[in-house]
Amino acid sequence: MIRPASRALAAGTLGGVLLAAGCAPPPSPDLTAGARAVLYAAALERRVEAARTLDLDVALWLRPASGRDLPGATAALALRAPAGFHLRVHQPFGTALEIGGADRKVAAFVPSKHLAFESEHLGDTLGVTEPAAFVVRVAAALWRPDGATWSDSALADHGRAVRWQSGAERVSMDVDSYGLPRVVDVESPRMGALHIEYTTWFKGLGTQWPGRIEVTSPQRGGRLLCRVDHVDHGAGPDSAALAVYIPPAAKRLDWSGVMRQVNGLESR
C-alpha cells in the first residue's frame, strides 16, 4: 500500500517542476486582502495566457525521504496550460528521464534502463484528479481560488490569506503585496499534504514567473527543489510535442514498480 505521504511526494515530484534567479523588489506597504485579490487575479491571467505555450529551462534537485540529496540535473520543461506538460531530464550523453502528461494520462520512460510507465489512472492513485494539470499549476503558479474568501484577519495573524476547496483538495495560499503567491498548502485524503513555496520570482514574457520552487511532503520529509533559468514562448499547443515515445520492447512498470525504483535510489 502506498502511504499518503508517498503519494504526496510523488505528486509533488510530478508536480514538481521549475525555477530561477531573480528576486522581486522589496515589499510594498501592506495591502488589504481584497487589494491583494485584485492584483493576484490580474497577474494570474497574464501567467495563464503565456503558459498556454511555454518552454522552460530548469534545474532540479530531489531529496527523497531518506534525507540524502540526489545529484542535481538540468531539464527542459514544456507547459501547455491548462493540462499538458513534457519534461526531459538531461544527462551528459542524452536523456536520463522523459515524462509527459495530458489531462489524466501520464507516461514516463527511462532510456538507460529501458523502463516505462503509462497510465490514465495515476490521479486515482495519487489523489489528484488530473495529474498533468496539477504539474502545470505548480510549475507556473496557476492557482485559481474560485469562490474563495480573502481574509484580512488571516493576514493580521500571519495565516493564509485565502482558502478554498477544489474537489477533494483543500488549498490555502499566502499572497504578497504584489499579488504573487508565496506559499501554497494542498491537502486531500488520498494525497496527504504538500507544502509549496515560491521563494523567488523573475520577469519574463511581460509578467512574473516563479524563479525558485520548493515542494515538500511534511509527513515524510521528501523535497523537490526547482530553479527556472529561462522561459520562452513554445512552438504551439501541439499534443504530439507532449507525447513520450515508449519502444515496444521497453519493460512496463505499474506504479508500485515505479515506487520501488524510487526507493532503490534512496538506498544507494
C-alpha positions in Angstrom: 0.0 0.0 0.0 1.3 3.4 -0.9 1.2 5.8 2.1 -0.4 9.2 1.8 3.0 10.9 2.3 4.4 8.8 -0.6 1.5 9.9 -2.8 2.2 13.5 -1.8 5.9 13.3 -2.6 5.1 11.5 -5.9 2.5 14.2 -6.8 5.0 16.9 -5.9 7.7 15.3 -8.0 5.3 15.2 -10.9 4.1 18.3 -9.9 7.0 19.3 -9.3 9.0 21.2 -11.9 10.7 24.8 -12.3 12.8 27.9 -11.4 15.4 30.8 -11.4 17.5 33.6 -10.2 16.0 37.0 -9.9 14.1 38.4 -7.0 11.1 40.7 -6.6 11.8 44.2 -5.3 11.3 44.9 -1.6 7.7 44.5 -0.5 5.4 47.5 -0.9 3.3 48.7 2.1 0.8 46.1 3.4 -2.4 45.8 1.4 -5.7 44.5 2.4 -6.7 41.0 1.4 -9.2 42.5 -1.1 -6.5 44.6 -2.8 -4.2 41.5 -3.0 -7.0 39.6 -4.5 -7.3 42.1 -7.3 -3.6 42.1 -8.0 -3.5 38.4 -7.8 -6.3 37.9 -10.4 -4.6 40.2 -12.9 -1.2 38.6 -12.6 -2.8 35.1 -12.7 -4.5 35.8 -16.0 -1.2 37.0 -17.6 0.5 33.8 -16.5 -2.4 31.6 -17.7 -2.2 33.2 -21.2 1.5 32.8 -21.5 1.5 29.3 -20.1 -0.6 28.0 -22.9 2.6 27.6 -24.9 5.6 27.9 -22.5 9.0 26.4 -22.6 11.3 26.5 -19.6 15.0 25.6 -18.9 15.1 24.3 -15.4 17.4 22.7 -12.8 16.1 20.0 -10.4 17.3 18.7 -7.1 15.5 15.8 -5.3 15.9 14.8 -1.7 13.9 11.6 -1.0 12.6 10.7 2.4 16.0 9.2 3.3 17.3 12.7 3.6 20.2 12.2 1.2 20.2 14.6 -1.7 20.4 13.0 -5.1 22.6 14.7 -7.8 21.0 17.7 -9.4 20.1 17.7 -13.1 19.1 20.2 -15.8 15.9 19.7 -17.8 13.7 21.1 -20.5 10.1 21.6 -19.4 7.2 22.4 -21.8 3.9 23.6 -20.4 0.7 23.7 -22.4 -1.9 25.0 -20.0 -4.2 24.1 -18.7 -3.4 20.4 -18.6 -0.3 19.4 -20.7 3.4 19.1 -19.9 6.5 17.4 -21.1 9.8 17.1 -19.0 13.1 15.9 -20.5 15.8 15.4 -17.9 19.3 15.7 -19.4 22.4 13.6 -18.7 25.8 14.0 -20.3 25.2 11.8 -23.3 21.4 12.0 -23.8 18.2 11.8 -21.9 18.0 10.4 -18.3 14.2 10.6 -18.0 11.3 11.7 -20.0 7.8 12.3 -18.5 4.8 13.7 -20.3 1.1 14.2 -19.4 -2.1 15.5 -20.8 -5.3 15.6 -18.7 -5.5 12.3 -16.8 -2.8 10.4 -18.9 0.8 10.3 -17.7 3.7 8.4 -19.4 7.4 8.1 -18.5 10.5 6.4 -20.0 14.0 5.8 -18.6 16.1 5.1 -21.7 19.2 3.8 -19.8 17.1 1.1 -18.1 14.5 0.6 -20.8 11.8 1.1 -18.2 8.4 2.7 -18.9 5.2 3.7 -17.1 1.9 4.7 -18.7 -1.5 5.2 -17.1 -4.7 7.1 -17.3 -5.5 6.3 -13.6 -2.4 7.7 -11.8 -4.6 10.5 -10.5 -6.7 8.0 -8.7 -3.6 6.5 -7.0 -2.1 9.9 -6.1 -5.4 11.5 -5.1 -5.1 14.2 -7.8 -8.0 14.5 -10.3 -5.8 15.5 -13.2 -2.1 14.9 -12.5 -0.9 16.8 -15.7 -2.9 19.8 -14.8 -1.5 19.7 -11.2 2.0 19.8 -12.6 1.1 22.9 -14.7 -0.4 24.6 -11.7 2.6 24.0 -9.5 5.2 25.0 -12.2 3.5 28.2 -13.3 1.7 29.0 -10.1 -1.7 28.9 -11.7 -3.7 28.5 -8.6 -7.3 29.7 -9.2 -9.1 30.3 -5.9 -12.6 30.2 -7.3 -15.2 31.1 -4.7 -12.6 31.8 -2.0 -12.9 34.4 0.7 -9.8 36.6 1.1 -9.3 37.3 4.8 -7.8 40.4 6.4 -7.8 38.6 9.8 -5.7 35.8 8.4 -3.1 38.4 7.2 -3.1 40.1 10.6 -2.4 36.7 12.3 0.2 35.7 9.7 -2.1 33.0 8.5 -3.1 32.0 5.0 -4.8 35.0 3.2 -7.1 32.8 1.2 -8.5 29.3 1.5 -10.7 27.2 -0.9 -11.9 23.7 -1.8 -11.2 22.2 -5.2 -12.9 18.8 -5.4 -11.2 16.7 -2.7 -8.3 19.1 -2.4 -8.2 21.7 0.4 -5.9 24.6 -0.6 -4.6 27.6 1.4 -2.4 30.3 -0.1 -0.3 33.3 1.1 -0.2 36.2 -1.4 2.3 39.1 -1.1 1.7 42.8 -1.7 2.5 42.3 -5.4 -0.3 39.8 -5.9 2.2 36.8 -6.2 1.7 33.6 -4.3 4.5 32.8 -1.8 3.2 29.7 0.0 0.6 27.2 -1.1 -0.5 24.2 1.0 -2.6 21.4 -0.7 -4.1 18.5 1.2 -6.5 15.7 0.3 -7.5 12.4 2.0 -5.6 10.3 -0.5 -2.7 12.5 -1.4 -1.9 13.7 2.1 -0.3 17.2 2.3 2.1 19.1 0.1 3.8 22.4 1.1 4.8 24.6 -1.9 7.0 27.7 -1.5 7.7 30.2 -4.3 10.8 31.8 -2.8 11.8 34.0 -5.8 10.2 35.4 -8.9 11.6 37.0 -12.1 10.2 38.9 -15.0 9.8 37.3 -18.5 7.4 37.5 -21.4 5.7 40.5 -19.9 4.9 39.1 -16.5 6.3 37.5 -13.3 7.3 33.8 -13.1 8.4 31.6 -10.2 12.1 31.5 -10.1 12.6 29.0 -7.3 10.0 26.5 -6.1 10.4 24.1 -3.2 7.9 21.3 -2.9 7.9 19.2 0.4 5.9 16.5 1.9 5.6 17.5 5.6 4.6 14.0 6.7 7.5 12.2 5.1 10.2 14.8 4.7 11.0 14.5 1.0 11.7 17.6 -1.0 11.9 18.7 -4.7 13.7 21.9 -5.4 13.4 23.5 -8.8 15.1 26.6 -10.3 13.9 28.2 -13.6 16.8 29.5 -15.6 14.8 30.7 -18.7 11.3 31.0 -20.1 10.2 31.4 -23.7 7.2 31.0 -25.9 6.7 27.4 -27.1 6.2 26.4 -30.7 2.4 25.9 -30.2 -0.2 23.7 -28.5 0.8 20.6 -30.3 -0.2 17.5 -28.4 2.5 15.5 -30.2 5.1 17.6 -28.5 3.9 16.3 -25.1 4.0 12.7 -26.1 6.5 10.2 -24.7 7.7 7.6 -27.1 7.9 4.2 -25.4 9.6 1.5 -27.5 7.7 -1.8 -27.9 10.4 -3.7 -26.1 10.5 -1.5 -23.0 9.7 -3.1 -19.7 6.5 -1.5 -18.5 6.1 -0.9 -14.7 3.0 -0.4 -12.7 3.0 2.4 -10.0 4.3 0.1 -7.3 7.2 -0.8 -9.6 7.9 2.9 -10.1 8.0 3.4 -6.3 10.4 0.5 -5.9 12.7 2.3 -8.4 12.5 5.5 -6.4 13.2 3.6 -3.1 16.2 2.0 -4.8 17.6 5.5 -5.5 17.2 6.3 -1.8 19.1 3.2 -0.7 22.1 3.6 -2.9 
